[in-house]
Amino acid sequence: MALKLKIVSSPPVNPRAQQIFRRILICLGLVVIALFSAALTMRLAIHGSEVRVPDFTGVDIAQAMQRISDLGLNATVADHLSSQTIPAGNIAAQSPPPGSNVRHEWIVRLVVSLGPQKVSIPNVVGLSQRDATLTIREAHLDLGNIAVLPWPTAKPGTVIAQDPPEQNHGADRPRVSLLIAAE
């Protein structure tokens, strides 16, 4: 048995249609390349120059400023505060927080420790509770705990003891607690 092959010819292709089809494919290819290039450019522009912010807590202010400058960032001292755990002149807090990704030239705001707060405690023993509270607040101190205790030799409502004691120059907490004679 012999096989016979019959060749079927396809209809003729319009050269104009072929030309339009090629142009459409070229345009689509160019659009895809343009979109890819735009996405890559945006990625590099936004994320290419990012810096991860290290933890500066406890670091000396001069060293922190130098490290920030070496990373291509800017630094500013935003505030100073007292700290029981961080020595004076070292960084107590920062913004943005450690581990954040920021762009070059970003400003890192630092809070510098003043060390433990040392305050002079006024004498409020013998004053009324109201006057003692006002005196404590005028000295820029916080009112701590208030306890009431019967005390036969004191006028009711007066301060019979305070903690820390008066004129304590080494107090490291700005808080004064009072013991008041019961009414």
C-alpha positions in Angstrom: 0.0 0.0 0.0 1.4 3.3 -1.0 0.8 6.4 0.9 -0.2 9.4 -1.0 0.5 12.8 0.4 -1.5 15.7 -0.6 0.0 19.1 -0.1 -2.4 21.7 0.9 -1.3 25.2 0.4 -2.2 27.9 2.9 -4.0 30.9 1.7 -1.6 33.7 0.7 -0.6 36.0 3.6 -1.2 39.7 3.1 2.1 41.5 3.3 0.4 44.5 4.8 -1.1 42.4 7.6 2.3 40.9 8.3 3.9 44.3 8.5 1.2 45.5 11.0 1.6 42.4 13.1 5.4 42.9 13.3 4.9 46.5 14.4 2.5 45.5 17.1 5.0 42.9 18.4 7.8 45.4 18.4 5.6 48.0 20.2 4.6 45.4 22.8 8.3 44.4 23.3 9.3 48.0 23.7 6.5 48.6 26.3 7.6 45.5 28.3 11.3 46.8 28.2 10.1 50.3 29.3 8.1 48.9 32.2 10.9 46.7 33.3 13.4 49.6 33.1 11.0 51.9 35.1 10.6 49.3 37.8 14.3 48.7 38.1 15.0 52.4 38.2 12.4 52.9 40.9 13.8 50.0 42.9 17.3 51.4 42.8 16.2 55.0 43.5 14.1 54.1 46.5 16.0 51.1 48.0 19.4 51.3 46.4 20.6 54.1 48.7 19.1 52.9 52.0 21.1 52.6 55.2 20.2 50.4 58.2 20.3 52.5 61.4 22.5 50.8 64.1 21.8 51.0 67.8 23.5 54.0 69.4 22.1 53.5 72.9 24.9 53.8 75.4 27.5 55.0 72.9 29.4 58.2 73.5 27.9 61.2 71.7 31.1 61.9 69.7 31.5 58.3 68.6 27.8 58.2 67.6 28.1 61.4 65.6 31.1 60.0 63.7 29.4 56.7 63.0 26.3 58.5 61.7 28.4 60.7 59.5 30.3 57.6 58.2 27.0 56.0 57.2 26.1 59.1 55.1 23.4 60.2 57.6 22.9 63.4 59.4 22.5 63.7 63.2 21.0 66.2 65.6 20.7 66.2 69.4 17.0 66.4 70.0 17.0 66.4 73.8 18.8 65.7 77.0 17.4 63.7 79.9 18.4 62.1 83.1 19.1 58.4 83.2 19.8 56.1 86.0 21.5 53.5 83.7 23.2 55.5 81.0 26.3 57.6 81.9 26.3 61.3 81.1 27.3 62.1 77.6 26.1 58.8 76.1 23.1 58.2 73.9 19.9 57.4 75.9 17.4 57.1 72.9 17.3 57.6 69.2 14.8 58.1 66.3 14.5 56.3 64.0 14.8 53.2 66.1 17.7 50.7 65.6 17.2 48.4 62.6 15.2 50.9 60.6 16.0 51.4 56.9 16.4 55.1 55.9 17.7 57.0 52.9 21.1 58.6 52.8 21.2 62.1 54.3 18.3 61.1 56.7 18.4 62.9 60.1 18.9 60.7 63.1 17.6 62.4 66.3 19.6 61.6 69.4 18.7 62.0 73.1 21.8 62.5 75.3 21.9 61.3 78.9 22.7 63.7 81.6 23.4 60.8 84.0 21.6 60.3 87.2 19.6 63.3 88.3 20.9 64.9 91.5 18.5 67.2 93.2 18.3 69.1 96.5 15.3 68.0 98.5 13.4 70.7 100.5 12.4 70.2 104.1 8.6 69.8 104.2 8.3 68.2 107.7 5.8 70.2 109.8 4.0 71.7 106.8 0.4 70.8 105.9 0.0 68.2 103.2 -1.2 71.0 100.8 1.8 73.2 101.5 4.2 70.3 101.3 2.8 69.3 97.9 3.2 72.9 96.6 6.8 73.1 97.9 7.7 69.8 96.3 6.2 70.9 93.0 7.9 74.3 93.1 11.2 72.5 93.5 10.4 70.6 90.2 10.1 67.3 92.0 7.4 64.7 91.8 5.1 63.8 94.7 5.6 60.1 95.6 3.6 57.9 97.9 1.5 59.5 100.6 0.9 57.4 103.7 -1.3 58.4 106.7 -0.4 57.3 110.3 -1.9 58.2 113.6 0.6 60.4 115.5 -0.5 61.7 118.9 2.1 64.5 119.1 1.5 66.0 115.6 -1.3 68.2 114.3 -3.5 66.1 112.0 -2.9 66.7 108.3 0.8 67.7 108.7 3.9 66.0 107.4 5.6 64.0 110.1 8.3 62.4 107.8 9.6 62.5 104.2 11.7 60.3 102.0 14.3 61.2 100.9 15.2 63.3 103.8 15.6 67.1 103.6 18.7 68.6 101.9 19.7 65.3 100.4 21.9 66.5 97.6 22.6 63.0 96.3 19.0 62.0 95.6 18.9 60.4 92.2 15.1 60.3 91.8 13.0 63.5 91.7 10.3 62.0 93.9 9.4 62.8 97.5 7.1 60.5 99.5 5.3 61.8 102.6 4.0 60.4 105.9 1.0 62.5 107.1 -0.4 62.6 110.6 -3.9 61.1 110.6 -6.9 63.3 111.4 
